[in-house]
Amino acid sequence: MPLTLLECDIPIPEREKHTYIKKSGENIVPLANVQTTPGDLTERGCTYAGTMGVVGGPVKDVIHLIHGPIGCAYYTWGGGRRQNLSDNPEFHRKYCFSTSMQEPNVIFGGEKKLYNAILEAYERFPAVNGVFVYATCVIGLIGDDINTVCKNAAKEIGVPVIPFSCEGFRGVSQSLGHHIANDGIFDRIVGTKEPDKVTPYDINIIGDYNIQGDLWIIEPLFEAMGLRILCTFTGNASINDLAVAHRAKLNVMHCQRSTPYICELMEEKYELPYIPVSLFGIAQTSKALRDVAAFFGFEDRAEEVIEEEVSKILPEIEYYKEQLRGKRVFIYQGAPRAWHWIKLMEELGMEVIGAATTFGHTDDYEKIIERIGDGAIVIDNPNSVELREILLGYKPDLFISGLKEKFLAYKLGVPFINGHSYERGPYAVYSGFLKFAKDIHTTINHPAWKLIEGRA
Amino acid sequence: MTQTTAKTKTKTKAKAKRSVTINPGMICQPIGAMQAVLGVHGAISLVHGSQGCAAYPMRMFNRHFQEPVEIALSSLGEDAAVFGGADNLVKGVHALVARRQPELIAVLTTCLSETIGDDVDGILRKIDLPSTLVPMHTPSYIGSHVTGYDNAVKALVTHLAEQTGPNSKINIAVGLLNPGDIRELKGMLAAMRVKAIILTDISETLDAPLILPRPRFPDGGTTLAEIADTANSIGSIALCKHAGGSAVKYLAGKHKVPMITGACPIGVANTDRFLENVSHLSGRPIPDELRKDRGRLIDAMIDVHFKIAQKRVAIHADPDVASGMARFVHELGMEPMIIATGTESKEFVADVEAVASQTGHEIEIISGCDLYELHEAVKAVGVDLVMGNSQATYIGGDEKVAFARIGFPVYDRVGYQRRAIIGYGGGINLVDRITNAILDHADSA
C-alpha cells in the first residue's frame, strides 16, 4: 500500500506524505524532519529542548544558564529520579538558572544581564567546572551577542563558558538542537584537555543519557571485556570528561539521531572511529558487544560476558515471551528507539503493528521500514488526533510512547509504557531488558483495565 | 529578577538585586492562560509560538493533573521569525477548526510572536469560522503564569460576555486552583442553593473519569453560553484577585456586575468571609450544613493543636494562596515566618502585611521570590515547616525540616490535584497534611 491518509487528516491532506502502510518491495519512506503543520496538536519539542533538555542538560558539573524568559528554564528543571541520573545530585538538576528576561531587557538588550547572571551564578556555585549558556527564542530576535558575553565572562571567572544559540524557532523539532549541542561541545570543549592517562582500551559511549541509570548497567559490560570508559556523552558526564574524549580509541554510538554529528567530527579531526550500536534486548546488545570487542581483538571476552549475562535473564525472559506471545505493539519514540525496539519486541514474541517518531529523519524511517512487518503503519510526527485514531483503529495491546501521550492512552483504555523516561527501568542491555519485559507484562495484564466501563 | 522585600514591624532588609534567577518561583504567562482555557468546555489553546511553547506546558499539566491535554501550535519557524507569523496563524486556525471543531480557540501569544510584532487581534478578526476565536496576549517576558491566567479569563469575558437579562447567578473566578478546590466550592454553593458561573471550571476537564468511549472533548468545563451570561449575574467574586481579578473588574466596569474581592477562602476566617459575601450577593442564608463543616474544621484544629502550635512556617505559593495560607497558619497557632510568592506584586505584600498587623506576627514577606531566595531566608530565620510545590521540596530536605506540598506543580506525590485547600473541607485537608508532615518528620528524625 502507498502513503495513506488517516480519516482525521482528510482536512489536512499534506499529512498523507507523513503516513505509510508498510508493504515489502516498495521503496517508500514517509516525509520527515519538516516543519509541523500549523494548527497541529503536536507532541514535538523545540530546538532548545534538543540542545538543553537532551544533550547539554545531562552534563553534571556545569551551571546550565538559560538566557530567555523564565518558562524555558522552568520546564527543563528537575526531572527527579526518573531521568538523566548523575552522581552529582546535590547540584545537577537540583538547580535551575535563568536570566528571566523581562520586557525592558527585551527592549534594551540582555547582554549585560547575561554577563552579570553568569558571574552571580558562579559566585554562588564556585565548585562547578563550567557554564553552559542557552539562548531561547527571544534572544535570537533581539540579537544579543552571546558569544562575546560568554568569552568575556569566561575570562573573568576562569572556567569555560559555552554559548549555545538554540532558539526554539530555529529548527523544526528537537533534532536541530541536538546538532547545535554536538557542534558547540565539539568546537569548544573536546580536545581542550589531556587525560591523566590513556590506555589502548579506552572508549567513549556516545549518545546515552543515563535515563534511570542506563549507563550504570551498560558500562560494566564493556569494563568486563577489559575496556575503559573515558567519556560518556553526555549521561553523567563531567565537562572535563568531554574535554578529553578525543583520546579514546573508539566511539561507541548509542543514540544515532542525537550524536552522529559529533562522532563524524571526531573521526574527521582525530581519526577516532565509531561503531553504531543498539544496546536494547539480547540480540542487539550481544551484537554490540561483539562488534566493539572485535575492534580490540577481544572476541573471546565478549562471548564470556554475553554467556554470563544471558544465562542470568534467559529463564525469566522465556517466561515473559510465553506470556506476551502475539501481543501487538505500537511504538512512538523520539527517533532511534522506534527502530531499536522493533527487534526487542520480536524477541518477546510480540508484533510491532506501528511505529512513529517525533523528530526522526529519513534514515530513521528507512531503518524502521526495514525492520517492521507488512501492514504496519509508520507515521512521522503524529499528533494527538492521529494517535487517537490509530489507538482506536489498530487496537494495540500496548502503546510505548512518552509522558504527553501517556494519559491519552490511559483514557482510551490502552496499556502504556513511557519509553522516554521508563517506568521501573532502566531498560538498557540485559538486566534492563528483563525489567522492560516485566513492565510490559505488568501493564498488559493489570486487573484494573478489565474494570473499565465500556471497554471491549 | 525583581524583588520586593518587606519585614513588618521590623527593619526592611535591603536586598541586592540579582540578574540571575536560581530555582524560579514562577512560570511564564502562556501556561497560566492554558489552564484557564482548559476549564472551558470544548476549547483549545493555540499557541502562536515555537514547538516548546506547546510541548513543555503540556508535560507540566500531564505531570500535575495526570490527565491528557491538547495544545495546538501555529508552529513558528525561522521564516516566520523573519517575515512574521500571520500565514501560520491563519493556516493553523483553519486546520484546527477542520480537524477538531472546537467551540472556542484561544490564541495565545508568546515572547516570540509578541517580539515579531504580529497583529494577532487584526489577523483573527478577518477569519470567519464556526469556532469562536479569542486572542490572549501572554508575552512570556511580562509577569508570570498568574498574570497569564488573569489575562486569559479577562479575555474570555471581554470577548464573550453580553447583557441579555438578569440571571440570578453569581460569577466566581476561581484562579489557579485544583479540580478538588472547585468541587469543594461547588459543594458550598450547592449547600447554599446558589447558582454560579465558575470561571473557569477544570473540575471535570482536568479530572475526567475513565469510561469508554471517551467523548470528543472532556465533559464539564464552563460553557461559552455561561461565559456570555456572566454579564447578567447578580455579582462576581474572585477567589484569587491576582488570577481572575481582572475579569471580575472588567464585568463590574463594563456590565455593572457588582464585585466583591476578598481573601482566597483558605482557613476559617477567610472561608467565613467568602460565605458571607456569597450570602450578601445572593440573599441566601448560610445553612446549618456549612456551620457543621466549619465546626468539623475547628474540631480538627483543636484536636491537633499541641502537635503543631508554635511551629515556625515558611510558605511559597502563588500570591493569593500564600496570603490566604498566612492567615490560616496563624489560626492554627503556628508562626508564619516567611510568606513568599514568585510573582512580583505590591498587592500581595499589602495583603500579607494586613495579616501581620491583625495577628501580631512578624512576617518576612518576599514578593518576586525565587526558591534560592526562599532557601536563604529559611536558613536565616529558621523554620520547622516549609510549604511549597514539588520544586521546593529540596529546601525541606537540605534544612532537615518538615515539608508539606501545596500549589503547582506537585508531581512527586499523587492526589494533590484532587484535594481541596479552600473552604472548610479544604481546611481539614490542610490540617491533616500539615500535621502529618510534622509528625512524619519527627518520626524520621
Interface residues (C-beta under 8 A of the other chain):
Chain A: C8 D9 P11 I12 Q35 T36 T37 P38 G39 D40 L41 T42 E43 R44 G45 C46 T47 Y48 A49 L65 G68 P69 I70 G71 C72 A73 Y74 Y75 T76 W77 G78 G80 K94 Y95 C96 F97 S98 T99 S100 M101 Q102 E103 N105 V106 K112 K113 L114 N116 A117 I118 E120 A121 R124 C137 V138 G140 L141 I142 E167 G168 F169 R170 G171 V172 S173 Q174 S384 V385 L403 K404 E405 K406 F407 L408 Y410 K411 L412 G413 I452 E453 G454 R455
Chain B: M1 T2 R18 S19 V20 T21 I22 N23 P24 M26 I27 C28 P30 I31 I44 L46 G49 S50 Q51 G52 C53 A54 A55 Y56 P57 M58 R59 M60 N62 R63 Q66 E67 P68 V69 E70 I71 A72 L73 S74 S75 L76 G77 E78 A80 A81 D87 N88 L89 K91 G92 V93 H94 A95 L96 A98 R99 R100 T110 C111 L112 T115 I116 P139 S140 Y141 I142 S144 A208 L210 I211 L212 P213 R214 Y372 S390 Q391 Y394 Y411 D412
